[in-house]
Amino acid sequence: MNATAPSAPGARLALVGDRSEAVRSHARIPALLEALRTRDGLDLDAYWIPTEDAEEDLTGFDAIWVLPGSPYRSEAGVLAAIRSAREHGTPFLGTCGGFQHALLEFARNVCGLARAGHAENTPGLADEDALVIPLACSLVGHEGTVHVTAGSRAAQLLGADRTQARYHCNYAPNPRHLDLLRRHGLTFTGTDDSGEVRIAELPDHPFFLATLFQPELHGDGTRPHPLITGLARAAVAHARVRA
């Protein structure tokens, strides 16, 4: 175990998603939590929150992680969880579907795109309303390099200007809306080799990070990806302030 200060008692993590052992990232969670505890001294009290329950008050949690597994049973629940994290300064990580819905929540509630939608949830959306659209080429099972913006939170956590990423998705942001999201304060701090957006952050938030890739699939699951460790440290810091 690393010589790390022990976690604050009661650092509570909400794992928002429709839990299924058939979803690889979900199956990785117990080992990742154990590795955070034994390797890094970050002992999190984690609770799975089904998406249909995520509209309830989550302000008692010290971090919210919206996991893959879309289409979610409740889009409204996922968006409510993300909005709660964004508005209350709760550390947030969204991966894969969590990334897609973080952009959707921001578009609707910050940018004023009330009709913004996700093509997986609402097939047949007009292009001007489709914030998340099908990929021309599926990223299911794909692995590639993500280039990270210097000085960003992602770069600070990685300690590098790039990372290897594993994907399992068929949807990504619609390029036509990216500039509007940027103008309202969302920053895109990671791109693939072709320049497609893969990481989003809110720089004025204590910890708000979303990735189209799945850092929970990094390695063999015994050493958490730095972005996951970053969320855990942010949760512990949040718990100490709350106490």
C-alpha positions in Angstrom: 0.0 0.0 0.0 1.3 3.5 -0.9 2.1 5.8 1.9 -1.0 7.9 1.3 -3.1 9.6 3.9 -6.2 7.5 4.7 -9.5 8.5 3.1 -11.8 10.7 5.0 -14.6 8.7 6.7 -17.7 8.6 4.6 -16.3 9.5 1.1 -19.4 8.4 -0.7 -19.4 7.5 -4.5 -22.6 7.2 -6.6 -22.1 4.8 -9.4 -24.9 5.8 -11.8 -25.9 3.1 -14.3 -28.1 0.1 -14.9 -25.8 -2.5 -13.3 -25.1 -5.6 -15.4 -22.4 -8.2 -15.3 -22.7 -8.3 -19.1 -21.1 -4.8 -19.2 -17.4 -5.2 -18.9 -16.9 -1.9 -17.3 -19.4 -2.7 -14.6 -17.7 -6.0 -13.9 -14.4 -4.2 -13.4 -15.7 -1.8 -10.7 -15.2 -4.1 -7.6 -11.6 -4.7 -8.4 -11.0 -1.1 -9.2 -12.4 0.0 -5.8 -10.3 -2.5 -4.0 -7.2 -1.4 -5.9 -7.9 2.2 -4.9 -8.2 1.2 -1.3 -5.1 -1.1 -1.1 -2.8 0.8 -3.5 -3.7 4.4 -2.9 -5.4 4.5 0.5 -8.6 5.8 -1.1 -11.4 3.9 0.6 -14.7 4.9 -1.1 -18.2 4.0 0.1 -19.7 3.2 -3.3 -23.4 2.8 -4.1 -24.9 1.7 -7.3 -27.7 4.0 -8.4 -30.1 2.6 -11.1 -30.8 5.3 -13.6 -34.5 5.4 -12.8 -33.5 6.3 -9.2 -30.9 8.9 -10.2 -33.5 11.8 -10.2 -33.5 11.6 -6.4 -31.3 14.0 -4.4 -27.6 13.0 -4.9 -26.1 16.0 -3.0 -25.1 13.7 -0.1 -22.5 12.0 -2.3 -18.9 13.1 -2.6 -18.6 12.0 -6.3 -20.8 10.9 -9.1 -19.6 8.5 -11.8 -22.0 7.9 -14.7 -20.9 4.6 -16.2 -21.3 3.0 -19.6 -24.3 0.9 -20.5 -26.5 3.0 -22.7 -29.2 3.1 -23.7 -30.0 3.8 -20.1 -33.4 2.8 -18.7 -33.9 6.5 -17.7 -32.3 9.3 -19.7 -34.0 11.8 -17.4 -32.3 10.1 -14.4 -28.8 10.2 -15.9 -29.2 13.9 -16.9 -30.5 14.8 -13.4 -27.4 13.1 -11.8 -25.1 15.0 -14.1 -26.8 18.3 -13.5 -26.6 17.8 -9.8 -22.9 17.3 -10.0 -22.4 20.2 -12.3 -24.5 22.7 -10.3 -23.4 21.6 -6.8 -19.6 21.3 -7.4 -19.7 17.5 -6.8 -16.7 15.7 -8.4 -18.0 14.0 -11.6 -16.7 11.5 -14.1 -18.6 10.3 -17.1 -17.3 7.5 -19.3 -18.6 6.4 -22.7 -22.4 6.9 -22.3 -21.6 9.2 -19.4 -19.6 11.4 -21.7 -22.3 11.6 -24.3 -25.0 12.5 -21.7 -22.7 15.0 -20.0 -22.6 16.9 -23.3 -26.3 16.5 -23.7 -27.1 17.9 -20.2 -24.8 20.8 -20.8 -26.4 21.6 -24.2 -29.9 21.6 -22.8 -29.4 23.3 -19.4 -26.5 25.7 -20.1 -26.5 26.3 -23.8 -30.3 26.6 -24.1 -30.7 23.8 -26.7 -33.9 22.5 -25.2 -34.6 20.0 -28.0 -31.0 18.6 -28.1 -31.1 14.8 -28.2 -29.2 11.6 -28.4 -29.8 9.6 -31.5 -29.6 6.3 -29.6 -32.4 7.4 -27.3 -34.4 9.3 -30.0 -34.0 7.8 -33.5 -34.8 10.1 -36.4 -33.7 13.4 -34.7 -33.2 16.3 -37.1 -29.5 17.2 -37.5 -30.0 20.5 -35.8 -31.3 18.7 -32.7 -29.0 15.7 -32.7 -26.2 16.4 -30.2 -25.0 12.8 -30.1 -25.0 11.0 -33.4 -23.9 7.5 -34.7 -20.3 7.1 -35.5 -19.4 6.5 -39.2 -17.2 3.6 -37.9 -18.0 1.8 -34.7 -15.5 2.1 -31.9 -16.6 -1.2 -30.2 -13.5 -3.0 -29.2 -11.3 -0.3 -30.6 -8.1 0.9 -28.9 -6.1 4.0 -29.9 -4.2 7.1 -28.7 -5.8 10.1 -27.2 -3.8 13.4 -27.4 -4.3 15.6 -24.3 -4.2 19.4 -24.1 -1.2 20.7 -22.0 -2.3 22.2 -18.7 -5.7 20.5 -18.7 -6.9 18.5 -15.7 -6.6 15.4 -17.8 -3.0 16.2 -18.6 -2.2 16.9 -15.0 -3.7 13.6 -13.9 -2.0 11.6 -16.6 1.4 13.4 -16.2 1.6 13.0 -20.0 0.3 14.5 -23.2 -1.3 11.3 -24.4 -2.9 8.1 -23.2 -4.0 4.8 -24.7 -7.7 4.4 -24.7 -10.2 1.5 -25.0 -13.6 2.1 -26.4 -16.9 0.3 -26.6 -19.3 2.7 -28.3 -21.2 3.6 -31.5 -22.0 7.2 -30.8 -20.1 10.5 -30.5 -20.8 14.3 -30.4 -22.2 16.0 -33.5 -19.4 18.3 -34.7 -21.9 21.1 -35.7 -22.6 21.8 -32.0 -19.1 21.7 -30.5 -18.4 25.4 -30.9 -21.6 26.3 -29.1 -20.6 24.1 -26.2 -17.1 25.7 -26.1 -18.6 29.2 -26.1 -20.6 28.3 -22.9 -17.5 27.0 -21.1 -17.1 23.4 -21.9 -13.5 22.6 -23.0 -12.5 19.6 -25.1 -9.1 18.5 -23.9 -8.5 15.2 -25.6 -8.7 14.1 -29.3 -7.9 11.0 -31.2 -5.4 10.8 -34.1 -7.9 12.3 -36.5 -8.8 15.2 -34.2 -12.1 13.8 -33.0 -13.2 14.9 -29.5 -12.6 12.3 -26.8 -12.3 14.2 -23.5 -14.4 17.1 -22.1 -13.9 19.2 -19.0 -15.4 22.1 -17.0 -12.3 24.0 -15.9 -14.1 26.1 -13.3 -15.6 23.1 -11.6 -13.8 21.3 -8.7 -13.6 18.1 -10.8 -15.8 17.6 -13.9 -14.3 15.2 -16.5 -15.9 13.0 -19.2 -14.3 10.6 -21.7 -15.8 8.8 -24.7 -13.3 6.0 -24.0 -13.6 3.7 -21.0 -10.7 4.2 -18.5 -12.1 1.4 -16.4 -10.9 -1.0 -19.1 -7.3 0.1 -18.7 -4.8 -2.7 -18.1 -6.0 -5.7 -16.2 -8.0 -3.8 -13.6 -5.5 -4.1 -10.8 -4.1 -0.6 -11.3 -6.8 2.1 -11.8 -6.4 4.6 -14.6 -5.1 8.0 -13.4 -8.4 9.6 -14.3 -10.3 7.2 -12.0 -7.7 7.8 -9.2 -8.2 11.5 -9.8 -12.0 11.1 -9.2 -11.3 9.1 -6.0 -9.0 11.8 -4.6 -11.5 14.5 -5.5 -14.2 12.5 -3.6 -12.0 12.2 -0.5 -11.2 16.0 -0.6 -15.0 16.7 -1.0 -15.8 14.5 2.0 -13.2 16.3 4.2 -14.7 19.7 3.3 -18.2 18.4 3.9 -17.2 17.0 7.3 
